[in-house]
Structure formats: structure tokens, C-alpha cells
Amino acid sequence: MSEAKLITIVVPFLNEKDNLPILLERVAGVFAARRENWELLLVDDGSTDGSTEWALDQTRTNPHVRLVRLSRNFGHQLAITAGMDRATGDAVVIMDADLQDPPETIAAMLDKWHEGFEVVYAVRRSRAGETWLKKFLAASFYRVFRRLAKTNVPMDAGDFRLVDRCVVDALREMRELHRFMRGLTCWVGFRQVSVEYDRAARLAGETKYPVWKSARLAFDAITSFSASPLRWIAVLGFGVCVLATLWVIYVMVLAIVQPQSLEKGWASLIAVMAFMGGVQLVSIGMLGQYVSRIFEEGKRRPLYLVRSDTRDPAGAK
């Protein structure tokens, strides 16, 4: 009989004291009926509510639990990266601690993995506890991203997924600072398949992704995977030049045909100048965003810093 595979469940968390005990219980229940070995790798992204103390207590009494503490809050995507860098499993499951993604879905993911798939992503069949606005914005983002980035990120798929060791190793080669992990996972390729599930409402606590954070993640995703915004600026600039040329021709003709009417054009002239000024500011701002990313990547700082690891294996930072 072949040796049982090790599955690492990477769970980044920030102030999830009420959810973590239930998460551990449900994950343990999944593997109680399976043959795989497992470890729950908790990545503390700067918690202050007692979550860290609970996790530390678990590492002393439960051999399945491991805690990696980051030196400060680095953000959800980098916390996922830290967990994947330090995961030792033959396959790695990425999930959040809020229990909106049910741990029981891991069983279906593992079955697909044993069939030979290297990436198994979970697709939300329904989304309980989310407003119509959030659902609409999420659907709009996926459509825009797929069109701009030319990367086939599945609709209604979040970070909840299983990846094989070969995929983990490929993702560890990519050390860009502004990360969109679900996009990177699709970009690396390999054999991918989906499983469907019904997303539950958050069990306890507050969401760590309010609208402004979701918007920032969407912006980072688009600018990390596509240069289309820069092309839009070029198209917009060309369009403004055409309109300005037509306006100049119109004014010249008007000066010949009805010179007395030119004095009445101040309002329209100011409107045109304001429009062109706005276009220039937007263009400079977009260019600045891309330049700032080059500047930040050029510093070559570590993506994150680890304060402690209860098992302390060598790992990338």
C-alpha cells in the first residue's frame, strides 16, 4: 500500500477568534473519514483579538495544527503566499477562516485531485449573506478581468481551491509584490477542474473585504495582468485630439462666416479645457500607478516577514 499523502490546509486569518475553533473541528471531521494525513497551517496576519493565543494553544496540544505569525498585517494575498511558501503537503488547500467556504467541500476537491487534476477550484453556486450590489460588482469584475487580462479566471471562483505540489512550486517562482493569487493560479496552467458549492453567510465577525478593499484588489488584479489601461489612455488621447481638431476647424469656419458670434463661446471653451485637463490628470494618474509598481518591485524587499513559525522549516520570504 502506498504511503498516505499529506494535505496542507492554508488558512490566513485576521481577528477570527470565534471562527477558528469551529473551522478546526470541521476540517478534522473531513479527514476523519479519509486516508490522507493533514495539517492545518494557520497564517496570522496581525490579529489582535486573541486569535493568536488560541492558535498557539492548539499547536501545543494538537499535532495537526501549525501557526505562522507574520510580523505585521501584510494583506490577504501575501498571507496566502506565506502559507504556500511554508506548506509541506503533497497538495495544498487554500481557504479563509470565516467559514463562508465550507470545509466539507475539501473532500470533493481531494477526489478530483486523486483523479489526476493539479488545480481544483471551488465555484460558488449560490452566495448567501451577500447584497445584490456585491454580487453585481463581483460578476462585473470577473467579466472585465477575463476580457482585459486574457486569463480565464472562472466566474464565481474565489481563493478557495486545492493545488498540487507542482503548482505550489510554480507559484513560488513568481515573487511579484502586487499579487492576485487566483489569477496566478490560472496563469500557470496544469490540469484544472471545478467543483460547485453553496457559499454560506459569515458565521461570526466582520468581513475583511469591504467595498474599498475589494475595489483595490480588482485594480491590482487588472494592472498586474494587463496593460490595457495604458492602451485605453492612448485611444482616449487620440479621440480627444480628433475632437480638438474638429473644434478648431469649426471655430475657423465660424470666424469667417459669423465673426460676431465668437464672443459667446467662452462657456464651451472652458468646458473643453476642463475636459481635456481631466483627461490629462486621469492619464497621468494611470501612468503613475504603473510606474509606482515598477518602483516598488525594484526595491526587491521581501514579500512578507515571519515573526515565528511553530515548526520553523526553511522557507522563502
N, C-alpha and C positions, 0 to 999 in steps of 0.2 A: 504494500500500500504506500502511495506517495505521501510525502510529508505535508501536513496541513499548511495552507498558505496563511500569511499574516496580512491582515487588513488594518490599515491605519485610518481612523476617522478623525479628520482635522476639523476642529470647531473653534473658530475665532470668536471671542466674546468680549463684550464691554458692558459691565454692570448688568449681569444676568443671574443674580443670586437665586431668584425664585425659580428660574427655569432649569438651571444646570442639574439639580438632583433628579428631576423628572426625566431630563434628557438621558442621563446615565442609566437610569432604571430601564427606560425603553430600549436603549441601544443594547444593554445586557440581555434583555428579553429577546431581541432579534437573534443574537448569536447563541443563545442557549439551545436553540433548535438546529444549529448549523455546525458544520465540521471545521470551519475556519477559525484560526486564532485571531485575536483582535486587540487593538489598543486604542484608547480614546485620547487623542493628543489635543489638549486644550491650550489655546494661544490667548493669553491675557493681553489685551490691547489697551492697558491703562485703566483697569477697573478701580473703582473707589467705594463700592457698596458692600464689600465683604465677599464678593465672588472669589477673589484670590485666596482668601483664607480657607474658604470651603474647599477649593480645588487642592490646596496644599494638604489639607487633612486627608483628602481622598487618596493622594499619592502615597501617603504613609501606610494606608490600610488596604488599598485596592491595587493589585499589581497591573491591572488593565489601564490605569489612569496615569497620564503623564502631563506635566504642566510646563509650558514655555512662557516665560514672562518677558514682554518687551520693555525696554527702558522708559517708554512713554507711549502715548497714543500715536500710532503711525497710520491709522486708517484701515478699513476693512480689507481692501485689496492687498495691501502689504502684509497684513496679519495672515491672510491666506497663504501668501508667498512664504512667510516664515515657517508656517506649518508644513508646507510641502517640502521646503528645504530640509527640514529635520525629520520628516516621516521616513520610517524604515520598512514599511509594508510592501508586499508584492503588488498591492493595489491600494489606492488612497481614495477615500470618500471625503468630499468637501461639503459641509453643511453648516447652517447657522444654529445658534443656541436658542432661538426664540420659539422653536417647536412649530413654526408655521409649515416647515417641511418635515413630514412625519418620518421618524427613523425606520418605521416598518417598511418603507419603500426600498431601503437598502437591500432587503432580501431579493427583490426583483432585479435590482442592479447587479447583484452578485451572480444571479442565474445567467444574465446576459454576458457577464464577464467570463464565466466558465464556458460559454458558447464560443468564445474567441474574440469578442469585441474589446477594444482597448479604451474606448471612451463610452460611458453610458450616462447620458444626461437626462434629468428628470424634467418633464414638460407638464406645466400646470393645466389641468383640465378645467378647474374652477379655482377662484381666488376669493375665499371668504374673508370678510372683515376689511375689504379694500373699497374705497369710494370709486364711483364711476369715473371721476376725473383722473385718479391714479391709474386705473385700468386703461383709459383712453390714452394718457400720456405714455404709458409703457408700450402699448401697441404701436403708437406713432413712432416712438424711438426705434423700435426694432425694424420697422419698415424703412425709416430713413437710414439707419445704420447699414442695413443689408444693401441698400442701393448705393450708398456712398463708398463703403469700405470694400465692397466686392468680397465680403467674407460671410459665409452662410451661417450666421448665428441663428439657431432655431427660435421661432416665435414662442413666447411664454416659457422660455427656459432661463433659469437663474444660475446661481453658482452651485446649486445642489447637483452633484454629479460624482461619478466614480471614474477614476483614471488609472490605467495600468502603470506599472513601474517605468516602462519605456517612455510613456507620455510625461511622467513626472520628470524624468531625466532630460527630456527635450525642453520642457518648460523652464527647468533650472538653468538652461543655457541662455535664456533671454532675461537680461537684467535691467530692462528699461524701468525708469522711475514711475512714470505715469502708466499704470497698468489697468487693463480691462481683462480680467482672467478668463471670462467666458469667451471673449473674442480670441485670446491667445490659444485657448484650448481647441477652438475650431480651426484656427490657422495652422496648427502643427499637423493636422490631418489624422492619419491612422483610421482604423475601422471604428465607426461611431454609430450608435443606435440610441433610441429614446425609449423611456418608459413614462407612462402617464400617471398622474396622481392628483388628488384634490388637496389644494393648499388650504390649511386651516388658518383661523384668526390667531393673532399673537396670544399666547397663554397668559403672560404676565409682563409687566414692564412697559416701556415705551419704545417705539421704533427708533432705530439708529439711522434710518434713511428718510428724513423729512424731504419735502419737495426740493429745497435748495441743494441738498446733498445729492439727490437723485439727478438733478439738473447738472451738477458739476461732474458726476460720474459719466453722464451722457456726453458732455462736452469733451471730457478726457478721452472717452472711447472713440469719438469721431475724429478728433485731432490726432490721436495715436495711430489710427488705422487708415486715415485718408488725408490727401492733400486737396480734396475737392473744395473746401472753403477758400483756399487761395485761388483756385480757378474761378470760383464764383466772383471773387473780387475783380479779377481781370475782365470777366464778362460784364460785370456791373460798370466798371470803369469805361469799357468800350461803349456801352449803352449810353452812359452819361455824356461821353464825347460826341456821340451821334446827335443826341438831343440838343447839346450846346451848339453844335454846328448848324442844325436846323433853326435854332433860335437866332443865331447871328444872321443867317440868311433872311429870316423873317424881319428882323429889325432893319436890315439894309433895304429891303424892298419897301418897308413901311416908311423909311426916311425919304424915299423917292416919291412914293405915291401920296402919303399923308404925313408930312413932316410935323404938322401941328399936334398930332396925337401922341408923339413920343413922350411928352412930359407926363402923361398919365400912366406910364409903365413902371413907376418906382416900386409899387407893391409886388408886381410879378417879378421884377428884377431881384428884390430882396428875397422872395420865396425861392427863386432859383439858386441864389447864392447860399441860402440856408440849407437847401437840399444837397448841394454839392459839398458844402462843409461837413454835413452829416455823413455823407458817403466817404469822405476822406478820413474822418475820425474813426468810423467803423473799420475801414480798410487798415488804417494804422494799428488799431487795436487788435485785429485778427493777425496781422503780421507780427505784432508784438508777442502774442501768445505762442506762436511757433518759435520765434527767436528765444523767448524765455525758456522753452523746453530744451532747446539746444544748449542754452547756458546752464540749466540745471543738470542735464545729462553730462555736460563737460566737466563738472566738478568731481564726478566719479565718487561720490560719497556712498557709503553702504545704504542699501535699501531700508534697512532697519537695524536696530541694535538690541541684542538679547541681554536682559538683566540676569536671568537664571534659567536653567533647564534642569528639571529633576533627574534627568538621565544623562545630560551633558555629553552627547556624542558630538563629534566634529561635524560642523555644518556650515554652509555658505551663509554669508550675511549680505 
